[in-house]
Amino acid sequence: MKTVILACLMFLQITAFAQNSSSSVLKAPVHSASKASNMSAMLPGLGQVYNKQAWKVPIIYAGAGALIYSMSWNNQYYQKYLTAYKLDSDTSSATNSEFNGLYSVENLIVLKDYYRRNRDFSAIGLVLLYTANVIDAYVYGQFFNFDVSDDLSMQLKPYVVPNITNYHTGAWTTTTGLSLQVKFK
């Protein structure tokens, strides 16, 4: 009895394996734009590699590196001028910053705001770069199988159309215009 059950289970497994392997052979791999965008959302540049555009990956990471460095550098100076502003605007004469006498409190406010704004713009740029990375992966994923052959052509030609203005007398007039012909093969 155990032998019969074991033989049936083995037969079912072999049949299932044969069906799975034959169906996977018949199906062509489908390129998915949503898969490309999801991959780029998880790891920037991965969707571009999936779309076979790996040359974009160094551009993405160089841009991200530059923006992160800019954020860090501007934040460092923002914190420096913020601390100086807090120390110099204090009414106590015992607390003075390294810029006391060099910059007024108004100048420290301007410098602090300048570096804060640049830090924030760098952060916005980083978010935009990330978003552009995901959108780029999706768009090029949509056009991955788009056929661009050498047989695309467009011609702009003048045309003349005769019109009968009066059916009783047979008077003819003409209408002129432009014709646009687009050929896809």
Residue, then its C-alpha position, 0 to 999 in steps of 0.5 A: m500500500k505504501t508503495v502504491i501511494l509513493a508511486c502516485l506521489m512521484f507520478l504527480q510530481i513528475t507530471a507537475f514538473a513537466q507541465n511547469s517546465s513546458s509552460s515556462v519554455l513557451k512563455a517569452p520573458v516580459h519586460s515590466a515597466s512597473k518592475a523597473s520603477n519598483m526596482s529603482a525605488m528600492l535601490p536607485g539605479l537598479g531599474q536602469v540596469y534592468n532596462k539595460q541602461a547601466w550607463k545612467v547609474p554613475i550619473i545617478y550616484a554622482g548627482a546623489g553624492a554631490l547633493i549629499y555633500s552639499m547638504s552636509w557642507n551647508n549644514q555645517y556652516y548653518q550650525k556654525y552661524l546659528t551657534a554664533y548668532k545665539l551666543d552674540s545675541d545673548t545679553s550676557s557679555a561673557t558669551n561671545s562667539e568666534f565672530n564677535g566683532l567680525y560680524s554683527v548680529e544682523n550679518l549672522i542672521v543673513l549668513k545663517d539663513y543663506y546656508r540653511r536655504n542652500r542646505d534645504f535646496s540640496a535636500i529638495g534636489l536629492v528628493l527630485l533626483y530620486t523621483a526622476n530616477v524612478i520616473d526614468a526607469y518607468v518611462y524607459g521600461q515602457f519603451f523597452n520593446f518599442d520598435v525603432s526601425d530605419d523605415l520610419s519616414m515623414q513627408l510634407k507635400p502640397y496638395v490641390v483638391p478640385n471642387i465643384t462650386n456649381y453643379h448646374t454650370g459645372a464651375w470648378t475651383t481648387t483648394t490647396g493645402l499641405s499633406l502630411q504622410v507618416k510611414f511606419k513599417 
